């Protein structure tokens, strides 16, 4: 199903709009019930499978997508790839009940900002949605030794520079804050600089590492032992 979009943007009204994608009705209802306890988040659309998600998400234009990875027919990974190919992928959090490192890594590689287990608490869910909506990522909490081992196995399929240009001390500091999930605004506040300055540093970091987004930059940093 898809709920009607409000006439006034939820983000403009200070709220974060979310689209839920999961083939299990009880899971969608449970997550929606949790999100409805927050006065900062509104669920504006739901999709019951990947095919519906690819159609609904560009129309709903949510601030954040919560996406199940294992769905019949068109998987969450297929959804990520399809929307990314159209330049229509909003900030997305993978939802999973599976201990499947390769699937998580594939999702991150396809453009997801991180992942959460479906038994997540209200505080964890709300904080994750807010973090991703503000431009942060959820990579650091999930980069375990198994994920790093998986990243090594995926190395040849991960588009980046084998020998990136060295980062400055300030760029390394910012990359470490990025790896902790901080948004540009939060990094700027932490360092006492303008947000535009942080954006410039982030652009330089992406260029030097040879990656195209923050999530890949953080993964590359873990792979290289920078953070």
Backbone as CSV, one residue per row, in Angstrom:
resi,resn,N_x,N_y,N_z,CA_x,CA_y,CA_z,C_x,C_y,C_z
1,UNK,0.843,-1.188,0.000,0.000,0.000,0.000,0.873,1.230,0.000
2,UNK,0.255,2.334,-0.400,0.985,3.609,-0.367,0.074,4.650,0.241
3,UNK,0.564,5.339,1.227,-0.219,6.394,1.833,-0.035,7.666,1.039
4,UNK,-1.026,8.530,1.085,-0.928,9.776,0.337,0.123,10.674,0.955
5,UNK,0.839,11.384,0.089,1.831,12.320,0.575,1.139,13.557,1.142
6,UNK,1.680,14.113,2.211,1.100,15.341,2.748,1.331,16.490,1.779
7,UNK,0.446,17.498,1.840,0.589,18.634,0.942,1.854,19.419,1.255
8,UNK,2.220,19.468,2.542,3.429,20.175,2.945,4.493,19.141,3.259
9,UNK,5.693,19.341,2.759,6.778,18.401,2.980,6.982,18.153,4.468
10,UNK,7.064,16.863,4.857,7.287,16.540,6.260,8.633,17.063,6.714
11,UNK,9.614,17.059,5.830,10.946,17.543,6.204,10.892,19.050,6.445
12,UNK,10.145,19.749,5.579,10.015,21.195,5.744,9.302,21.518,7.041
13,UNK,8.408,20.620,7.461,7.652,20.834,8.689,8.429,20.342,9.907
14,UNK,9.685,19.952,9.708,10.501,19.486,10.817,10.392,18.009,11.084
15,UNK,9.699,17.287,10.214,9.548,15.848,10.377,10.333,15.118,9.293
16,UNK,10.660,13.876,9.577,11.390,13.038,8.630,10.403,12.046,8.025
17,UNK,10.300,12.024,6.703,9.388,11.099,6.027,10.105,9.779,5.737
18,UNK,9.403,8.683,5.959,9.985,7.344,5.828,9.107,6.471,4.950
19,UNK,9.757,5.644,4.132,9.061,4.602,3.376,9.517,3.244,3.900
20,UNK,8.559,2.371,4.217,8.854,1.019,4.698,8.703,0.022,3.554
21,UNK,9.695,-0.848,3.392,9.621,-1.876,2.354,9.908,-3.227,2.991
22,UNK,8.867,-4.065,3.088,9.030,-5.404,3.666,7.847,-6.247,3.243
23,UNK,8.113,-7.490,2.857,7.017,-8.346,2.399,6.224,-8.948,3.553
24,UNK,6.708,-8.813,4.785,5.998,-9.354,5.944,5.149,-8.259,6.597
25,UNK,3.841,-8.459,6.562,2.916,-7.449,7.074,3.165,-7.143,8.544
26,UNK,3.392,-8.167,9.342,3.611,-7.954,10.769,4.868,-7.128,11.034
27,UNK,5.901,-7.345,10.239,7.131,-6.570,10.404,6.862,-5.106,10.076
28,UNK,6.187,-4.848,8.969,5.877,-3.464,8.597,5.034,-2.789,9.670
29,UNK,4.025,-3.514,10.157,3.157,-2.937,11.177,3.929,-2.651,12.456
30,UNK,4.831,-3.560,12.812,5.616,-3.379,14.024,6.527,-2.181,13.947
31,UNK,7.212,-2.036,12.810,8.124,-0.900,12.639,7.339,0.403,12.551
32,UNK,6.224,0.374,11.838,5.375,1.573,11.757,4.901,1.980,13.145
33,UNK,4.494,1.006,13.953,4.024,1.310,15.311,5.119,1.963,16.145
34,UNK,6.347,1.476,15.979,7.467,2.081,16.699,7.688,3.527,16.242
35,UNK,7.713,3.715,14.922,7.975,5.053,14.389,6.881,6.042,14.761
36,UNK,5.651,5.555,14.882,4.542,6.447,15.226,4.631,6.945,16.665
37,UNK,5.507,6.330,17.462,5.726,6.801,18.822,6.626,8.037,18.852
38,UNK,7.265,8.321,17.725,8.133,9.489,17.621,7.371,10.639,16.961
39,UNK,7.514,11.827,17.522,6.857,12.990,16.909,7.749,13.668,15.885
40,UNK,8.879,13.017,15.547,9.808,13.575,14.568,9.797,12.821,13.246
41,UNK,9.063,11.710,13.195,9.094,10.835,12.015,7.676,10.510,11.573
42,UNK,7.472,10.476,10.256,6.173,10.088,9.712,6.367,9.090,8.586
43,UNK,5.646,7.975,8.642,5.672,6.987,7.562,4.725,7.470,6.464
44,UNK,5.275,7.742,5.276,4.465,8.293,4.194,4.133,7.256,3.123
45,UNK,4.811,6.101,3.155,4.545,5.084,2.141,5.022,3.722,2.628
46,UNK,4.399,2.674,2.099,4.803,1.307,2.368,4.782,0.513,1.070
47,UNK,5.690,-0.437,0.950,5.702,-1.323,-0.217,5.812,-2.760,0.278
48,UNK,5.087,-3.664,-0.374,5.037,-5.054,0.084,6.052,-5.936,-0.636
49,UNK,6.710,-5.385,-1.661,7.748,-6.158,-2.351,8.654,-5.198,-3.115
50,UNK,9.689,-5.766,-3.724,10.661,-4.945,-4.417,10.109,-4.232,-5.627
51,UNK,9.258,-4.903,-6.374,8.684,-4.295,-7.579,7.868,-3.066,-7.220
52,UNK,7.047,-3.189,-6.170,6.247,-2.051,-5.730,7.148,-0.943,-5.183
53,UNK,8.227,-1.330,-4.522,9.148,-0.338,-3.944,9.767,0.539,-5.029
54,UNK,10.206,-0.078,-6.117,10.844,0.679,-7.200,9.863,1.678,-7.812
55,UNK,8.579,1.345,-7.787,7.557,2.243,-8.317,7.192,3.342,-7.318
56,UNK,7.054,2.965,-6.047,6.543,3.879,-5.031,7.577,4.882,-4.542
57,UNK,8.813,4.427,-4.332,9.806,5.281,-3.677,10.050,6.601,-4.431
58,UNK,10.240,6.578,-5.763,10.436,7.868,-6.451,9.221,8.785,-6.339
59,UNK,8.026,8.204,-6.266,6.810,9.020,-6.165,6.657,9.609,-4.767
60,UNK,6.942,8.808,-3.754,6.789,9.273,-2.372,7.919,10.208,-1.968
61,UNK,9.098,10.015,-2.586,10.269,10.852,-2.307,10.542,10.988,-0.807
62,UNK,10.683,9.861,-0.099,10.898,9.927,1.345,12.301,10.408,1.688
63,UNK,12.453,10.895,2.911,13.780,11.280,3.384,14.632,10.050,3.659
64,UNK,13.986,8.966,4.102,14.697,7.728,4.439,13.859,6.529,4.024
65,UNK,14.529,5.477,3.531,13.877,4.209,3.217,14.389,3.143,4.176
66,UNK,13.464,2.367,4.750,13.816,1.195,5.544,13.501,-0.017,4.679
67,UNK,14.527,-0.761,4.291,14.406,-1.743,3.215,14.789,-3.146,3.654
68,UNK,13.844,-4.067,3.522,14.138,-5.487,3.747,14.988,-6.004,2.594
69,UNK,15.971,-6.830,2.888,16.856,-7.337,1.840,16.346,-8.630,1.227
70,UNK,15.679,-9.447,2.011,15.241,-10.763,1.524,13.742,-10.761,1.244
71,UNK,13.416,-10.518,-0.020,12.020,-10.538,-0.449,11.913,-11.395,-1.698
72,UNK,10.789,-12.092,-1.876,10.626,-12.913,-3.074,10.538,-12.058,-4.323
73,UNK,11.009,-12.610,-5.438,10.947,-11.881,-6.701,12.087,-10.888,-6.803
74,UNK,11.834,-9.664,-6.445,12.834,-8.606,-6.510,13.346,-8.324,-5.098
75,UNK,14.599,-8.613,-4.858,15.174,-8.467,-3.521,15.471,-7.017,-3.189
76,UNK,15.822,-6.781,-1.920,16.231,-5.443,-1.520,17.459,-4.976,-2.272
77,UNK,18.380,-5.897,-2.526,19.577,-5.547,-3.294,19.205,-5.121,-4.704
78,UNK,18.239,-5.809,-5.306,17.754,-5.428,-6.635,17.138,-4.029,-6.602
79,UNK,16.417,-3.727,-5.533,15.798,-2.404,-5.388,16.877,-1.331,-5.317
80,UNK,17.896,-1.564,-4.497,18.998,-0.603,-4.372,19.652,-0.340,-5.726
81,UNK,19.953,-1.413,-6.436,20.613,-1.272,-7.740,19.724,-0.563,-8.755
82,UNK,18.427,-0.895,-8.747,17.502,-0.300,-9.711,17.337,1.201,-9.470
83,UNK,17.181,1.595,-8.206,17.002,3.012,-7.895,18.298,3.794,-8.093
84,UNK,19.419,3.175,-7.733,20.708,3.845,-7.922,20.969,4.096,-9.401
85,UNK,20.575,3.151,-10.247,20.769,3.299,-11.691,19.958,4.462,-12.248
86,UNK,18.847,4.782,-11.577,17.993,5.900,-12.011,18.334,7.194,-11.285
87,UNK,19.357,7.151,-10.425,19.694,8.320,-9.613,18.539,8.694,-8.718
88,UNK,17.791,7.700,-8.245,16.582,7.950,-7.459,16.612,7.196,-6.132
89,UNK,17.815,6.983,-5.580,17.934,6.230,-4.334,18.031,7.187,-3.153
90,UNK,16.998,7.244,-2.302,17.084,8.077,-1.096,18.020,7.426,-0.087
91,UNK,18.392,8.128,0.970,19.157,7.500,2.048,18.418,6.258,2.550
92,UNK,19.103,5.121,2.537,18.438,3.850,2.801,19.134,3.052,3.898
93,UNK,18.320,2.487,4.790,18.810,1.608,5.844,18.306,0.198,5.561
94,UNK,19.214,-0.752,5.526,18.864,-2.149,5.318,18.271,-2.726,6.604
95,UNK,17.164,-3.441,6.476,16.570,-4.164,7.598,16.819,-5.656,7.400
96,UNK,17.329,-6.325,8.420,17.622,-7.742,8.263,17.464,-8.493,9.575
97,UNK,17.117,-9.750,9.480,17.122,-10.646,10.642,18.218,-11.678,10.459
98,UNK,18.967,-11.547,9.383,19.933,-12.568,9.007,21.358,-12.132,9.329
99,UNK,22.147,-13.092,9.739,23.565,-12.847,9.973,24.285,-13.136,8.666
100,UNK,24.083,-12.249,7.700,24.589,-12.474,6.349,25.491,-11.310,5.948
101,UNK,26.774,-11.449,6.260,27.709,-10.350,6.046,27.840,-9.974,4.574
102,UNK,27.867,-10.977,3.713,28.043,-10.693,2.290,26.866,-9.906,1.729
103,UNK,25.656,-10.241,2.188,24.477,-9.517,1.719,24.506,-8.073,2.212
104,UNK,24.914,-7.888,3.464,25.021,-6.534,4.007,26.048,-5.726,3.224
105,UNK,27.199,-6.317,2.974,28.242,-5.628,2.224,27.788,-5.295,0.810
106,UNK,27.067,-6.232,0.197,26.550,-5.978,-1.149,25.574,-4.806,-1.124
107,UNK,24.764,-4.734,-0.071,23.827,-3.625,0.060,24.533,-2.301,0.262
108,UNK,25.581,-2.301,1.084,26.361,-1.081,1.292,27.041,-0.661,-0.005
109,UNK,27.562,-1.642,-0.723,28.219,-1.363,-1.998,27.231,-0.759,-2.994
110,UNK,25.958,-1.189,-2.903,24.937,-0.699,-3.825,24.411,0.679,-3.431
111,UNK,24.813,1.178,-2.248,24.417,2.535,-1.890,23.682,2.707,-0.580
112,UNK,23.402,1.607,0.157,22.738,1.749,1.454,23.667,2.455,2.439
113,UNK,23.072,3.138,3.412,23.851,3.902,4.387,24.203,3.091,5.634
114,UNK,23.696,1.862,5.725,23.951,1.041,6.902,22.851,0.027,7.077
115,UNK,22.866,-0.690,8.220,21.793,-1.651,8.422,21.424,-1.789,9.888
116,UNK,20.194,-2.278,10.097,19.662,-2.528,11.427,19.008,-3.898,11.458
117,UNK,19.061,-4.550,12.611,18.307,-5.781,12.789,16.845,-5.419,13.033
118,UNK,15.949,-6.308,12.642,14.524,-6.011,12.736,14.020,-5.964,14.174
119,UNK,14.780,-6.505,15.108,14.357,-6.448,16.506,14.926,-5.214,17.204
120,UNK,15.204,-4.187,16.421,15.779,-2.939,16.915,14.833,-2.278,17.923
121,UNK,15.410,-1.559,18.881,14.602,-0.833,19.857,14.111,0.477,19.255
122,UNK,13.144,1.097,19.926,12.615,2.377,19.447,13.715,3.424,19.356
123,UNK,14.515,3.559,20.409,15.574,4.572,20.410,16.572,4.322,19.286
124,UNK,16.969,3.068,19.093,17.923,2.742,18.032,17.337,3.071,16.660
125,UNK,16.073,2.736,16.471,15.421,2.964,15.172,15.306,4.459,14.882
126,UNK,14.819,5.215,15.835,14.643,6.649,15.641,15.990,7.323,15.419
127,UNK,16.983,6.971,16.240,18.311,7.581,16.079,18.918,7.237,14.724
128,UNK,18.699,6.007,14.268,19.231,5.600,12.967,18.587,6.404,11.843
129,UNK,17.277,6.541,11.891,16.563,7.298,10.863,17.028,8.752,10.854
130,UNK,17.162,9.347,12.019,17.600,10.747,12.117,19.029,10.907,11.605
131,UNK,19.895,9.959,11.965,21.292,10.026,11.534,21.407,9.987,10.019
132,UNK,20.703,9.055,9.401,20.782,8.893,7.949,20.112,10.066,7.239
133,UNK,19.001,10.550,7.778,18.316,11.693,7.168,19.197,12.932,7.182
134,UNK,20.061,13.032,8.184,20.948,14.190,8.300,22.267,14.007,7.562
135,UNK,22.375,12.922,6.798,23.565,12.727,5.975,24.617,11.819,6.574
136,UNK,24.336,11.242,7.740,25.294,10.335,8.363,25.149,8.921,7.848
137,UNK,25.901,7.995,8.451,25.829,6.594,8.051,25.846,5.717,9.290
138,UNK,25.485,4.459,9.098,25.447,3.490,10.195,26.436,2.366,9.935
139,UNK,27.561,2.712,9.350,28.533,1.681,8.994,29.342,1.230,10.198
140,UNK,29.829,2.174,10.967,30.761,1.844,12.041,30.244,0.779,13.013
141,UNK,29.012,0.856,13.508,28.570,-0.133,14.480,28.526,-1.559,13.939
142,UNK,28.478,-1.723,12.627,28.324,-3.066,12.072,29.600,-3.600,11.440
143,UNK,30.670,-2.809,11.442,31.900,-3.282,10.811,32.662,-4.144,11.813
144,UNK,32.278,-5.404,11.879,32.910,-6.366,12.763,34.053,-7.047,12.016
145,UNK,34.751,-7.932,12.711,35.819,-8.670,12.047,35.286,-9.486,10.878
146,UNK,34.073,-9.997,11.013,33.493,-10.784,9.912,33.232,-9.895,8.700
147,UNK,32.738,-8.673,8.959,32.491,-7.766,7.852,33.796,-7.377,7.166
148,UNK,34.825,-7.133,7.960,36.112,-6.790,7.375,36.651,-7.944,6.544
149,UNK,36.459,-9.162,7.043,36.882,-10.333,6.273,36.086,-10.429,4.982
150,UNK,34.795,-10.124,5.071,33.964,-10.137,3.871,34.383,-9.061,2.894
151,UNK,34.743,-7.899,3.426,35.197,-6.812,2.570,36.456,-7.209,1.818
152,UNK,37.336,-7.939,2.497,38.558,-8.396,1.841,38.222,-9.336,0.687
153,UNK,37.227,-10.203,0.894,36.835,-11.143,-0.164,36.196,-10.406,-1.337
154,UNK,35.557,-9.243,-1.046,34.892,-8.491,-2.098,35.809,-7.453,-2.726
155,UNK,37.053,-7.411,-2.293,37.947,-6.309,-2.669,37.993,-6.066,-4.175
156,UNK,38.108,-7.111,-4.934,38.255,-6.945,-6.382,36.986,-6.416,-7.042
157,UNK,35.871,-6.523,-6.325,34.605,-6.069,-6.884,34.200,-4.716,-6.316
158,UNK,35.073,-4.122,-5.516,34.747,-2.870,-4.853,35.479,-1.736,-5.555
159,UNK,34.731,-0.863,-6.195,35.333,0.202,-6.993,35.974,1.257,-6.102
160,UNK,37.285,1.328,-6.127,38.035,2.324,-5.375,39.477,2.261,-5.839
161,UNK,40.295,3.147,-5.320,41.704,3.141,-5.671,42.458,2.190,-4.753
162,UNK,43.326,1.357,-5.328,44.119,0.447,-4.512,45.087,1.211,-3.625
163,UNK,45.662,2.272,-4.167,46.612,3.085,-3.414,46.154,4.535,-3.433
164,UNK,45.232,4.884,-2.549,44.697,6.249,-2.564,45.741,7.268,-2.148
165,UNK,45.509,8.506,-2.553,46.389,9.591,-2.139,46.312,9.743,-0.622
166,UNK,47.417,10.076,0.021,47.398,10.224,1.479,46.485,11.354,1.923
167,UNK,45.801,11.139,3.047,44.903,12.148,3.591,45.679,13.064,4.532
168,UNK,45.225,14.300,4.614,45.814,15.214,5.586,45.333,14.824,6.980
169,UNK,45.944,15.424,7.996,45.545,15.134,9.373,44.082,15.500,9.606
170,UNK,43.666,16.646,9.077,42.275,17.066,9.247,41.327,16.148,8.480
171,UNK,41.693,15.712,7.281,40.843,14.809,6.512,40.705,13.467,7.224
172,UNK,41.779,12.987,7.817,41.717,11.736,8.580,40.792,11.893,9.781
173,UNK,40.872,13.028,10.438,40.004,13.301,11.587,38.542,13.296,11.168
174,UNK,38.255,13.936,10.039,36.877,13.994,9.547,36.405,12.607,9.116
175,UNK,37.286,11.837,8.494,36.912,10.491,8.071,36.569,9.625,9.277
176,UNK,37.295,9.790,10.357,36.995,9.029,11.575,35.635,9.415,12.149
177,UNK,35.305,10.695,12.064,33.983,11.129,12.520,32.888,10.603,11.581
178,UNK,33.178,10.574,10.286,32.241,9.982,9.337,32.005,8.520,9.667
179,UNK,33.075,7.821,10.028,32.976,6.391,10.353,32.163,6.161,11.620
180,UNK,32.063,7.189,12.459,31.257,7.089,13.675,29.802,7.479,13.426
181,UNK,29.472,7.790,12.162,28.094,8.078,11.799,27.688,9.531,11.884
182,UNK,28.644,10.436,12.101,28.307,11.848,12.228,27.968,12.459,10.866
183,UNK,26.998,13.365,10.867,26.654,14.110,9.661,27.628,15.270,9.492
184,UNK,27.591,15.934,8.333,28.462,17.081,8.097,28.232,18.175,9.142
185,UNK,26.970,18.407,9.481,26.643,19.444,10.463,27.226,19.097,11.820
186,UNK,27.093,17.830,12.223,27.628,17.408,13.517,29.154,17.483,13.539
187,UNK,29.780,17.129,12.421,31.243,17.217,12.326,31.681,18.675,12.432
188,UNK,30.957,19.541,11.750,31.278,20.968,11.786,31.178,21.510,13.211
189,UNK,30.118,21.137,13.918,29.942,21.587,15.297,31.046,21.046,16.197
190,UNK,31.422,19.795,15.952,32.461,19.165,16.767,33.813,19.837,16.583
191,UNK,34.113,20.227,15.340,35.421,20.798,15.031,35.437,22.324,15.106
192,UNK,34.255,22.920,15.260,34.185,24.373,15.330,34.468,25.060,14.015
193,UNK,34.029,24.437,12.902,34.222,25.026,11.572,32.877,25.108,10.864
194,UNK,32.859,25.770,9.725,31.626,25.896,8.945,31.282,24.564,8.278
195,UNK,29.977,24.324,8.104,29.549,23.079,7.459,30.077,22.991,6.030
196,UNK,30.172,24.131,5.352,30.703,24.147,3.990,32.149,23.678,3.942
197,UNK,32.903,24.027,4.979,34.297,23.578,5.058,34.363,22.067,5.165
198,UNK,33.479,21.502,5.980,33.433,20.043,6.128,33.065,19.389,4.803
199,UNK,32.093,19.962,4.096,31.682,19.415,2.800,32.851,19.387,1.822
200,UNK,33.650,20.431,1.853,34.825,20.463,0.977,35.817,19.362,1.344
201,UNK,36.033,19.178,2.636,36.933,18.121,3.088,36.407,16.744,2.674
202,UNK,35.101,16.562,2.828,34.505,15.276,2.461,34.698,15.011,0.971
203,UNK,34.503,16.026,0.154,34.710,15.881,-1.293,36.145,15.480,-1.593
204,UNK,37.099,16.104,-0.886,38.501,15.756,-1.075,38.787,14.325,-0.648
205,UNK,38.162,13.899,0.450,38.347,12.530,0.947,37.848,11.524,-0.076
206,UNK,36.653,11.769,-0.625,36.087,10.861,-1.624,37.002,10.785,-2.838
207,UNK,37.510,11.939,-3.257,38.386,11.984,-4.425,39.684,11.225,-4.171
208,UNK,40.282,11.441,-3.012,41.552,10.789,-2.707,41.405,9.278,-2.557
209,UNK,40.275,8.833,-1.995,40.060,7.398,-1.815,39.548,6.735,-3.090
210,UNK,39.110,7.554,-4.049,38.612,7.006,-5.302,37.261,6.344,-5.169
211,UNK,36.406,6.884,-4.284,35.066,6.340,-4.073,34.048,7.439,-4.339
212,UNK,32.786,7.036,-4.462,31.790,8.023,-4.881,30.815,8.439,-3.790
213,UNK,30.884,7.829,-2.601,29.989,8.271,-1.533,30.608,7.993,-0.172
214,UNK,29.954,8.510,0.859,30.472,8.429,2.226,30.591,6.992,2.722
215,UNK,29.589,6.175,2.410,29.615,4.796,2.899,30.816,4.048,2.361
216,UNK,31.076,4.197,1.054,32.239,3.540,0.465,33.533,4.099,1.048
217,UNK,33.540,5.393,1.361,34.730,5.992,1.963,35.026,5.362,3.320
218,UNK,33.973,5.162,4.109,34.157,4.563,5.438,34.621,3.111,5.315
219,UNK,34.009,2.368,4.397,34.432,0.979,4.196,35.883,0.914,3.746
220,UNK,36.252,1.804,2.835,37.636,1.836,2.351,38.585,2.186,3.500
221,UNK,38.167,3.091,4.354,38.997,3.482,5.488,39.224,2.306,6.442
222,UNK,38.172,1.524,6.685,38.339,0.336,7.537,39.256,-0.685,6.864
223,UNK,39.069,-0.842,5.565,39.887,-1.803,4.823,41.377,-1.439,4.895
224,UNK,41.657,-0.153,4.806,43.046,0.314,4.798,43.615,0.505,6.210
225,UNK,42.745,0.357,7.225,43.213,0.531,8.588,43.393,1.981,8.989
226,UNK,42.744,2.901,8.249,42.855,4.321,8.557,42.096,4.646,9.834
227,UNK,40.988,3.954,10.059,40.186,4.182,11.274,39.984,2.854,11.981
